[in-house]
C-alpha cells in the first residue's frame, strides 16, 4: 500500500516535474518573444529618433533656405530699385550717386567703393565711396594703384572676384580685406562698351556673413547696369555735343545768310530803284512819241500819205507795247520793294474770271479755243485786291490763249480749307520739264519754236508770282511738253 502510495507520489512528482518543465519551456518561449518585441521596439525607437533628428535638421535647413530666399528677394528688390534710378540719369557722375548707403545695406553690405580706370593715364579714379574715413580712402587709392595690374587683368577677363573666390590668390584676397577693412567682399567689373572701364566693390564686416554665388550674381547684375548707364550717358553726351555743334553751325550759317540776305536786299533795292528810274525816264519820251504819232495819225496836222500812215500806226502799236513793258517793269519793282499797297476787299472769283474771259473772247474765237468755267456753287469770296487779281487772271488766261493753238481752256475754282484754289488749265503746247522751275524768274522765256512766233517779255509770270505772294498765296504749275499746262494759285478766303 505504501509502495503503491509511493508509486503514486512518484508518478505525481514526475507529472509535476513534466508540468513544471512544460511551464518552464513555455515561459522561456514567452521571454524570448518578449525579448524580440523589446528589440523591435528599440529598433523602432532608434528609427524614430533618427527621424526626429532629420526633422530638426530639415527644419533648420528650411529656415536657412527661407532666410536666403528672403535675402535674395530683398536683394533683387533693391537691385530693381537701384537699376531704375541708375538708368534714369544720363550724367556719368550722378550714376554712382544713386548707389546710396541704405540700398547697399539692403543688399547685405555696409561698405562700397567704385573705381573707373582712365583709358589714357591708366590711373584708377574714385567714383563712389560709402562708409570710409578720409585716411582709409587714401590707403585704398594707393592699394588699387599698386595692384593696378591685378585689377586690370580682372577687368580684361570680364570676371569679378570675391572673398571666397578660389581662383584668386589668397594673399591678394587677404590684402583686399585688410585695405578695404572688411571680412567678406564682392568685386564686379564695370564694362561699358566704350570709355573708361572699372569695378564696383561691396564688403561687410559681419563675421557671420557668408558670401555665396547669389551675392556675386547680384553684384554682377548691378555692375552691368552701371556699365549700361555709363554707356547711355556717354551716348547722350556724344549726341548732345553733336547737337550743340550743329546748333552752333546753324547759328553761324544763319548769321552768314542774314548778312548775305541783307546784301541781296540792298542790291535788289538798288536794282528796283534803277529799274524805277529808268522806267520813269523811258515813259516820258514814250508818251511824247505816242502823242506825236497820234496827232499825225489824226490828220490834224494835214493829210498824210498811205505809206506814212502805215508806219505811224506801227510806231503807235510798238509805243503801246513799250509802255506796257515799262509799266510791268515799274510794277514789279514796286511790288518787290513793298511800295505797292493792296486794297484788300472780299472778291467774287467767278466775276473776275468772267470779266477777263470777255476781254479775251475775240482772241479765243480767232484761235478756235473753247472756254470753260467750273466754279463751286458755294465758293466763298476771297480777300484780295481787285485790280491786281484781275491782272493775274489776264496774264494767266492770256498766256493760255497765246500758247494754245486751238483747244480748250478750263478755269476751275474750289475751296481748300481756308483758301480758294484757282486752276487755269489749257490743252496747249505745254512746258518742258527742265523749264518749269525757271518760269517765274524775270525775263525767262522757254526756248521753243512756238516762242519764236509768240511775242513776249518773260515778265508776266514773275509779276503774277509777286502779286500772289503779296496776298500770302502760292502759285505753281503742272505741265509737260505737248500735254498742256495747268497754272494754279491760292488766295485767302474772306472771313
Ligand atoms: P511771256 O511774255 O514770254 O509770255 P511769261 O512770264 O508770261 O512771259 O511766261 C514765261 C514763259 O513761260 C513763256 O515765255 C512761255 O514759254 C511759258 N509759258 C507761260 N504760260 C504758258 C502756257 N500756258 N503754256 C505754255 N507755256 C507757257
Boltz pocket constraint, residues with backbone or C-beta under 6 A from the ligand:
constraints:
  - pocket:
      binder: B
      contacts: [[A, 395], [A, 396], [A, 399], [A, 400], [A, 403], [A, 426], [A, 428], [A, 429], [A, 430], [A, 431], [A, 439], [A, 441], [A, 444], [A, 445], [A, 446], [A, 447], [A, 451], [A, 455], [A, 456], [A, 457], [A, 458], [A, 459], [A, 460], [A, 461], [A, 462], [A, 485]]
      max_distance: 6.0
